[in-house]
Amino acid sequence: MAALGRKGGLVGGPARARALSPSRRSAIARNAARARWSKPLASADARADLASLVAHCGSSVSRVPPPRHLETQVLRAVKASRRDSALARMVPVFLWRMRGRLDLRKLAREALRQREGPALGFFLEATSRLGGGRPFDEALAGLRASARPDRPSHFFRGTERRPLERTAAERATPAVARRWGLLMNMPWESFAAYFAKASRL
């Protein structure tokens, strides 16, 4: 065993591994996993860009602190998600993690002022459904009048210029998006799968 260990590489490594007891192998694997996942994804003093903020803020595996003007960043994320489907999938997780920190009256008021009421309403309602709670009812009540289900528009910028994407949006739009007058080529399952995976981290 010692001689094989000194050889290292493909000869010594497997020999050393086989010589370990099953419990010792499990302990090594646990320690390696703990060391890997205990490291923060971002340092405490790092300035997160918008995508990093949305992906990591409030996560147990990250030290990205909530920004001072959280409502402003939420609306920035909502607007930016209209050009980025990956970001759109992340917004409900971000909202769910930040649900106890948001000034919902301020958020709804500013969304209406910036003409983002339907988009924010969609994300808040989708987040409530995905999270299984009703933390945004007050904001949703204030945003409901901005919904235009009888005059739907495309959520993602540029869709109106792409015939195939328009057709796909007609088929894939989640019911909750249609209630806010939005069409998108992103099925509900896409939001649900990401939320189930990321909201617990």
N, C-alpha and C positions, 0 to 999 in steps of 0.2 A: 504493500500500500504506500509506504513512504517513498519507495523507489519510483512508483508510478506517479505519485504526486510531484516529484521533482522533475519529471518529464514534462508535465503541464500539457497545455494544448488539447488536441483531440484524444490523446491517450490518457493523460493524467486526470483531466476534468471529469469525464464520465465515470472513471474508476472511483474517484472520490465521492461522486454523487451516489453511485450504487452502494457504497459502503455505509452511507448514512441511514439511520432508521427512518421509517415513515414519519414519525412524530417530529424528528429533527428537520426533515425536509419541509414539513408544513410550517414549522416555526420560522425557518429561513424565508419562506415565501411570504408569510404574514409580515415579517419585519421589513422585507423589501417593498411590499405594497404600502405599508404604513409610511415608510420613508418617502416613497414616490408621491403619494397623495396628500401628505401633510404639508408639503411645500406650497406656499401661495402662488397663484397664477400670475399675480402682479405684485410688485412691491408696494408698501404702504404709502410711499411718497411719489409714486408714479402718477403722472397726469394722464388719465384715460381719455382716448379719443371716443367719439360717440358710440361706435360699434363695440368697443371694449367695455364702456360704461353699461350699455344695455345688456351685454352678455354676462358681465361679472358682478355688477353692483348688487350687494345684498346676498351674494352667494357665500356659502360656508367655506368654499375653497379659494376665496379671493379676499384681498384686503382693500379693494377699491371702495373708498368711502362714498356715501351719497353726496352729490354736489350741493352747493349752497342754494341754488335756484333749481330745485328738482322739477318743478312744473315746467319750467322753460326747457329743460332737457327732455322731458317726456314729449313735449310738442315737437321739438327738433327731431326726435326719433320717429314720431308719427309721420312727419313730412318726409324724412329721408327714406322711410320704409316704402314710400310710393315709387321709389326707383330701385329698390333692393328687396327681393323676395326673401332672402335669408334673414335680413334684418326684420322684416315683417313677421316672420315666424318667432323671433326672439322677443318682440314687444310684449306679448301677453305674460311671459315669464318675468320680465322686468317689472311690469305693472303689479303682478302678484306679489313679488318680493317687496315692493315699495308701498303696498296698499295702506299700511299703517302710518306712513310718513307724508302722504300727499295731502295738500290742501285742495280738496275736490272742487270747492266753489271757485277758487282762483283758477284751477285747471280748466274747468268747463267754460268759465267766462272768457278766458284767453283763447281757448279753442274756437269759440264762436266769433270772437273778434278777428281771428286769423282765417276764418272760413274753413276750419278743420273740424267742425262739429260732427259731421257724419263719420269721418275717419276715426276720431277719438271715441265716439259712441260705439262704433263697431268693435274697437279694441277693448273697451271697458266691458261691454256685454260678453264678448268672446272670453275674456279673462275670467269673468264671474262664472260662466258655464264650465270652463276648463278647471277652475279651482274648486268648484262646488260650494261657492258662497255668494253673498250679495253685498260685498263691501262698497260697491260703486253706485248703489241705487239713487242716491241723492244727485250725483253728477249726471246719471243717465236721464233722470227726470228733467233736468235742465237742458239737456242736449236733444231730447226727443223731437222737438219741433223743427230741428234742422234737417231731419231725415227726409229724403225725397224718393221713397220707393216707387212712386209713379213716374219719376224721371231719372232712372238710374244712369250713373256715369261710371267710367272705368277707374278703378282704384290705382292701378299701376300706370305711370306716365308713359305715353307713347302707344298704348294698346290700341287706341282708335286708328292708328296708322298701319296696323298689322292684322290683316284679315284672319289668318289662322289663329292668332292669339285671341281675337275677338270671339271667334267661334268657340274656342276652348273655354273662355271665360263664361260664356252663356251656359255651358254645361257644368263647369266645375264650381261656380260661385256657391259658397256656403249660404244656407238660409239666413243666418244671422247677418251676413253682409248685405243680402238683398233687402232686409228690413230697414237698413240705413241708406238704401239707394246706391249701393256699390256693387260693381261686378269685378271679379278677379279670377284669374286662372290659377287658383290655389285651393284645393279642396279642404274641407274641414279636417280630414284625417292628417293632413300635413301639419296643421297647427297642433292637433291633439297629440301626435306622436312626439313632437319636439317638447311640448309642455310636460308630458309624462316623463320624459328622459331628463330634462334640465331643471324643472322646478324644485326637485328635491336636493339639488346640489348646493 
